[in-house]
């Protein structure tokens, strides 16, 4: 029996996953979590085989959830199921330790088979992610640490330094220090270049308002 936990901040989404997976005789959904602390506590308590994780969690990032859960249960297999279909999020999820990456456009049968595949030790990508590759060029957001990547994502979507500090549970000074480090790593001496690099990696689209 494969023991599974669901990590997504939308209760209706978790409910749908639970109904889908509970219909399989070899799957047992043993818990749900909506935040990183809940996910860490759930994994610590239940010791599941597989965690299905969204990358956009309330107040934090699924990347942090992946790292935290794997630190608690090294044998855990992590399958990302996300709305994001770009190279940047894919690269960061794999760097954080994910064993598979599916988009929420995936068919139910594909999700079920992916769980079985990661349990067999395979790496899994959904059909619509197979051709996604990092962009050309030496300067890329893919080499950022997960926390730096999440901070950049919030910045290019229009969040203020204070808002980022609140969401990521950091001080504004720490956020500014992170931004300095990010600019140095990406060789970006202004916010326009940061936006350009983020767009090239799929974090934001040119011509679309961050508030849209």
Helices and strands as residue ranges (DSSP letters): E 2-7, H 11-22, E 27-33, H 36-46, E 50-53, E 56-57, E 60-61, H 62-72, E 77-82, H 87-96, E 100-103, H 108-119, E 124-125, G 127-129, G 141-143, H 146-156, H 161-168, H 172-186, H 191-200
